[in-house]
């Protein structure tokens, strides 16, 4: 190993003194700029779609059969900003919520953005509703789990219009997004039943409701869900 000369050692010692003084200065209270710099906090909504973006993924009027028109009262979205998420699953779910267009609220979970609308047939009064809700992190999977628990606790409920019993059944549905669950509502007092489908696609949950057709609205509900899931993937790709 090569050793430095005595002169070189002197230079090295002299050069080390300012460094030592600087270190002491930092230790006695004068912090360096790197020590005071703070890392920017990660945006919890990074990569999530806003309500304005989700609105574009909903099926347009051209998707629906002749006679269907959007109901202005059911057309809503969260706009260009995000809202604070919340989760408050009820010990005993309100099963009557399954009879509404925003039936996903039965889980007690609220996301950071959403978009929804409702199409009604002026000829038959059949109803088709579509909604997308966005959640942070892995919450969308939790929402799906909470939905299954709620449906399991809702074998039936009383229809407020006919005051008759509505039978509720649910089943996992392959081929729609990352995971999907189909709920069928039937009542002997109704002309046709209702099909509800929830499909998870990444951080988004697609929910539809259909009474269209003579199959409890099943075919239309599945077709609409698939259409929205595909649109969501395209919107994320361009976001």
N, C-alpha and C positions, 0 to 999 in steps of 0.2 A: 504494500500500500504506500502511496506517495504522500509524504507529510509536507505541509506548507512551511516556508521559511519563517524565521523569527519576525522579519519585516511584514510578511504577509499576515502573520498572526496578529500583529499590532493593528493592521488595517481592518481585519475582521472584527476585532474587539471594538475598535472605534465605530465601525458600522453598526455593531449590535446595540450600542448604547441608545441611539434614538429609538430603536425598535422597542427596547425595554422600557424606556420612558413613556412611549406611546401606550404600551400595554398597561403600565401602571395607571396612566391617566384614565384609560377606559375602565379599569377595575375600580377606581375611586369615584366613579359617577358619570364620567363623560362617555356616553355610549356611542358606538359607531353607527353610521347610516344604515349598514346592513342589519344591525341589531334592532333598529327602530322600524325597519320596513315591515309591513304586515301583509300577509298573503291575502289576496282577494277571496272572499267567501264564494263558494260554488252556488250558482243559481239553481235552486231546487226545481225550477220550472224549465230548465234548459232542455230543449228537444221536444217539449210538449206543445201540442197544437192549441191555439186560442179558439174561442168560440166562433170568431169570424172565419177561421180556417176550417173548423169542423162543419160549419154551415155549408161549405162548398162540397163536402163529401156526402151530404144527404141526397137521396134520389130526386131528380127534377120532376116537374109535372109530366113530362113526356114518358116517364116510366110507368105511370098509372093508367089504368083503363079509362076509356071514354066515360064521362059522367062524374069522374072524381075531380074535386077541386080542393085546394088548400084552405083550411080553416084559419083565417087571420088571428083568431083568438088563441090558437095553439102554436103560433109561430114565434119562437124565442131563441136567443143565444146570449152568451156571456160577453160578446164583443171582442175587443182587442186586448183586454187585460185579463189577469187571473184573479181568482178569489181564494180565500183561505180554505183548505180542505177541512173536513170534519168527519167523525165517525161516532155514531151513537146507536148501535144495534139494540133494538128493544128485546127484553127478555121474552115477551110475547108479541109477535109481530101483528100489525093491523092487516089482516088478510084481505080486507075490502080494497086495499090499495092496488091489488092485482087487477081490479076492474077499471082502472084509470089508464090514461095514456102514458103518464110518467110513472109507471108501476115499479121501476127500479128503486124508487125511494123506499120500498119496503125493507131494504137492507140497512137503512139508517146511515149509509155512507154518502158523502158529498164530495165531488171532485173539485178541480181547480178551473175547469172550463166545460161548456156544454153547448149543444145546439139541438133543436128539435122542431118538428112541425107535424101536422095532422091533416090527412086527406080524407074527405067524406064524399060518398056518392050521393048526388042529388036525386038519383033514381031509386036506389035501394036502401039508403041510409047506412050502408056498409062503411066501416071505418078502418083506416090504415094509418098507424102512427109510427114515426121513426125518430130516434134520438141517439146521440153519441155523447158520452161523458168521458172526460180525461182525468186520470189520477197520477199521482207522483209515485216514483219507484215501482215497487211490486204490489201496490195497493189494489190494482185491478184484479189480481188473482184472489186477493182477500175478499173483494166484493163478490166474485163468483161463488166463493165458498159460503159467504153469508147469505147469498140468494138461495142456495140449496137448503141451508138450514131453515130459512124462513118458509120455503115451500113445504118442507117436511113437517112443519108445524101448522100448515094450513091445508088440511085434507078437504076442507070445504069452508064456505062463508055464505052469508045471506045477501042476496042481491037487493039493493035498496029500492029498485024500481018495481020488481015483481014480488018482492018479499018471499022469494023461494030460494032453495039451496043450490049453490054453485059448487060443482065437483071440481077439484084441483088435482092434476097429475103432472109430474115432472120427470124428465129423462135427459141424460147426457146425449149430445148430438154431435157426431163426428163430421169433419169436412168443412167446418165454418170457423175460420180464424184459429187462434191458439187453443181455444176451448169454447164450447157452446152448450147451452142448456135450454131445452124447450119445455114450456109450460102450456098445458091445454086446459081450458075452462069450458065446461059443458053444463047445461041446465035444460031440463025437459020443458021449461016454459019459454025457451028461446027458439027462434027459427034456425039459428046457426050458432055454433060455439065460437070460441076465440082462441087464437094461438099467439103466445108470447115467446120470443126468442131473445136470449142474451148471448152475445158472442164477444169474447175477449180477443183483442188484436193488439198485442204489445201493452202499452199503457192506456189504451182506449177500451171502453165497453160500449158495444152497439146493442141497442134494445129496440125491438119492433113489436107491434101489436097489430093483428089483422083479424077481421071478421069477414074478409072477402072470399067468396066461393062457397061451395057446399061441402068442404072438407075441414070445417072449423077454422078456415083461413090459413091452413098449414102451408100450402104451396106458395101462396103469395108472401107469407112471412119469411119462408126460407129463401126465396128468390131475392127479396128486398135486403135481407141480412147479408147475403153473399155479395150483392152489389155494393153495399156500403163498406164492407170489409176491404174489397178491392180498391175502392176510392180512397180509403184511409191510407193504404200502402202507397198509393201514388202521391197523395198529399204530403206524406212524411218524406218521400224521396225528393220532392221539390222544395221542401221547407228550408 
